[in-house]
Amino acid sequence: MLKGLGDIGNLMKLQKQMKDIQKKLKKAEVEGECADQSVKAVVNGEFELQSLKISEELAASANRSRIEKMVVLAVNDAVEKMKKKSAEEMAKISGGLNLPGM
């Protein structure tokens, strides 16, 4: 049934490693930015926005629609980077297995 995963001891070790990585990722933060770097966003491992910085130049432009667009781009960039980081960390222990929920 669990062919290829080894005995229960190995399975328990894998489970502990997964929990350790999840704890590590909760504390992790990544920064994303829009293309011109006028907005920077930081998200944590739970994909929560932690900080948002708007450059003086962009803020002074008073172009509301441009600011909104740049904020969305920066946040989306940060989220994508965190997704990639999470996937890389999980791949380290899963050995490339496609396990549900990982």
Residue frames as qw, qx, qy, qz and C-alpha x, y, z in Angstrom:
[[0.000, 0.885, 0.466, 0.000, 0.00, 0.00, 0.00],
 [0.122, -0.959, 0.148, 0.211, 2.78, 2.49, 0.85],
 [0.887, 0.183, 0.188, 0.380, 5.14, 0.93, -1.63],
 [0.524, 0.567, -0.019, 0.636, 8.42, 2.83, -1.95],
 [0.226, -0.833, 0.123, -0.490, 8.16, 4.74, 1.33],
 [0.326, 0.327, -0.774, 0.434, 9.82, 2.13, 3.48],
 [0.413, -0.360, -0.802, 0.237, 8.87, 1.11, 6.99],
 [0.292, -0.858, -0.415, -0.084, 6.83, 3.00, 9.59],
 [0.553, -0.564, -0.033, 0.612, 9.99, 4.49, 11.13],
 [0.340, 0.056, 0.386, 0.856, 10.88, 6.16, 7.85],
 [0.085, -0.669, -0.567, -0.473, 7.32, 7.37, 7.46],
 [0.442, -0.813, -0.313, 0.215, 7.40, 8.93, 10.93],
 [0.502, -0.346, 0.156, 0.777, 10.75, 10.54, 10.14],
 [0.184, 0.357, 0.514, 0.758, 9.28, 11.99, 6.94],
 [0.255, -0.801, -0.506, -0.194, 6.31, 13.33, 8.90],
 [0.502, -0.694, -0.131, 0.500, 8.61, 15.04, 11.41],
 [0.412, -0.087, 0.335, 0.843, 10.67, 16.56, 8.60],
 [0.029, 0.590, 0.562, 0.580, 7.50, 17.90, 6.99],
 [0.374, -0.846, -0.373, 0.069, 6.39, 19.52, 10.24],
 [0.531, -0.488, 0.067, 0.690, 9.85, 21.06, 10.70],
 [0.284, 0.178, 0.452, 0.827, 9.76, 22.53, 7.20],
 [0.138, -0.747, -0.547, -0.350, 6.25, 23.87, 7.76],
 [0.460, -0.782, -0.216, 0.361, 7.44, 25.63, 10.93],
 [0.474, -0.256, 0.268, 0.799, 10.44, 27.03, 9.07],
 [0.163, 0.411, 0.556, 0.704, 8.26, 28.27, 6.22],
 [0.235, -0.838, -0.493, -0.007, 5.82, 29.98, 8.61],
 [0.426, -0.739, -0.005, 0.523, 8.71, 32.16, 9.78],
 [0.508, 0.053, 0.446, 0.735, 10.13, 32.72, 6.30],
 [0.243, 0.825, 0.200, -0.469, 9.62, 35.95, 4.43],
 [0.551, 0.172, 0.490, 0.653, 10.22, 36.82, 0.79],
 [0.090, 0.635, 0.049, -0.765, 10.20, 40.15, -0.99],
 [0.503, 0.484, 0.613, 0.369, 8.56, 40.76, -4.31],
 [0.052, -0.546, 0.037, 0.835, 8.57, 43.85, -6.45],
 [0.618, 0.717, 0.258, -0.194, 7.02, 45.32, -9.55],
 [0.799, 0.420, 0.138, 0.408, 9.10, 45.56, -12.72],
 [0.289, 0.759, -0.129, 0.569, 10.42, 49.07, -12.07],
 [0.557, -0.120, -0.601, 0.561, 11.04, 48.33, -8.37],
 [0.132, -0.440, 0.059, -0.886, 8.88, 51.27, -7.29],
 [0.738, -0.399, 0.116, -0.532, 6.82, 49.00, -5.02],
 [0.337, 0.264, -0.884, 0.186, 8.15, 46.22, -2.80],
 [0.772, -0.365, -0.023, -0.519, 6.01, 43.76, -0.87],
 [0.084, 0.334, -0.903, 0.256, 6.99, 41.20, 1.76],
 [0.827, -0.223, -0.196, -0.478, 4.89, 38.10, 2.43],
 [0.389, -0.462, 0.761, -0.238, 5.42, 35.38, 5.01],
 [0.031, 0.126, -0.975, -0.178, 5.15, 31.62, 4.66],
 [0.253, 0.461, 0.796, -0.300, 1.43, 31.79, 5.29],
 [0.247, 0.443, 0.536, 0.675, 1.09, 34.15, 2.31],
 [0.177, -0.882, -0.388, 0.198, 0.19, 37.11, 4.54],
 [0.365, 0.743, -0.028, 0.560, 1.36, 40.55, 3.49],
 [0.645, -0.455, -0.319, 0.525, 3.90, 41.75, 6.06],
 [0.178, -0.649, 0.015, 0.739, 5.02, 45.05, 4.59],
 [0.519, 0.682, 0.418, 0.301, 4.57, 47.25, 1.56],
 [0.321, -0.567, 0.096, 0.753, 6.92, 50.01, 0.42],
 [0.485, 0.783, 0.346, 0.177, 6.13, 52.56, -2.26],
 [0.560, 0.053, 0.042, 0.826, 8.96, 54.68, -3.64],
 [0.054, -0.586, -0.211, 0.781, 8.86, 58.43, -3.10],
 [0.050, 0.193, -0.523, -0.829, 8.77, 58.97, -6.87],
 [0.188, -0.334, -0.855, -0.350, 5.72, 56.78, -7.36],
 [0.181, -0.625, -0.641, 0.407, 3.93, 58.24, -4.34],
 [0.062, -0.503, 0.005, 0.862, 4.64, 61.77, -5.60],
 [0.008, 0.074, 0.700, 0.710, 3.19, 60.95, -9.00],
 [0.409, 0.219, 0.449, -0.764, -0.29, 60.83, -7.45],
 [0.540, 0.168, -0.589, -0.578, -1.33, 58.48, -10.23],
 [0.655, -0.214, 0.526, -0.499, -3.69, 56.30, -8.23],
 [0.938, 0.251, 0.013, -0.238, -4.34, 53.67, -10.91],
 [0.585, 0.566, -0.544, 0.203, -0.60, 53.22, -11.56],
 [0.201, -0.479, 0.693, -0.499, 0.10, 52.88, -7.82],
 [0.820, -0.052, 0.355, -0.445, -2.66, 50.27, -7.49],
 [0.878, 0.415, -0.224, -0.081, -1.31, 48.31, -10.44],
 [0.354, 0.590, -0.641, 0.340, 2.25, 48.36, -9.08],
 [0.472, -0.374, 0.610, -0.516, 1.05, 47.20, -5.65],
 [0.929, 0.121, 0.163, -0.308, -0.78, 44.25, -7.19],
 [0.744, 0.532, -0.392, 0.098, 2.27, 43.31, -9.25],
 [0.072, 0.580, -0.680, 0.443, 4.61, 43.48, -6.24],
 [0.655, -0.235, 0.530, -0.484, 2.32, 41.42, -3.99],
 [0.940, 0.270, 0.007, -0.209, 1.77, 38.81, -6.69],
 [0.541, 0.602, -0.547, 0.214, 5.53, 38.59, -7.25],
 [0.210, -0.478, 0.701, -0.486, 6.12, 38.00, -3.53],
 [0.829, -0.030, 0.359, -0.427, 3.40, 35.34, -3.38],
 [0.871, 0.431, -0.227, -0.067, 4.85, 33.51, -6.40],
 [0.301, 0.598, -0.662, 0.338, 8.31, 33.57, -4.84],
 [0.466, -0.336, 0.646, -0.503, 6.95, 32.13, -1.59],
 [0.926, 0.167, 0.114, -0.319, 5.09, 29.39, -3.48],
 [0.711, 0.536, -0.442, 0.112, 8.33, 28.47, -5.23],
 [0.008, -0.544, 0.699, -0.464, 10.27, 28.51, -1.96],
 [0.718, -0.171, 0.464, -0.490, 7.64, 26.29, -0.30],
 [0.930, 0.315, -0.072, -0.176, 7.68, 23.83, -3.18],
 [0.494, 0.597, -0.581, 0.250, 11.49, 23.67, -3.14],
 [0.275, -0.452, 0.684, -0.503, 11.57, 22.98, 0.61],
 [0.840, -0.001, 0.357, -0.409, 8.95, 20.24, 0.35],
 [0.827, 0.478, -0.285, -0.082, 10.72, 18.67, -2.62],
 [0.104, 0.628, -0.718, 0.281, 13.84, 18.25, -0.48],
 [0.414, -0.221, 0.792, -0.390, 12.09, 15.70, 1.72],
 [0.814, 0.285, 0.281, -0.421, 9.62, 14.19, -0.69],
 [0.467, -0.262, 0.740, 0.407, 12.36, 13.10, -3.06],
 [0.183, 0.170, -0.571, -0.782, 10.28, 14.22, -5.99],
 [0.018, 0.368, 0.929, -0.014, 7.24, 12.19, -4.99],
 [0.250, -0.321, -0.254, -0.877, 3.95, 13.83, -5.83],
 [0.207, -0.320, -0.846, 0.372, 2.26, 13.52, -2.43],
 [0.167, -0.742, -0.478, -0.440, -1.16, 15.12, -1.92],
 [0.451, -0.869, -0.202, 0.023, -1.14, 18.17, 0.35],
 [0.654, -0.399, 0.127, 0.630, 2.55, 18.95, -0.15]]
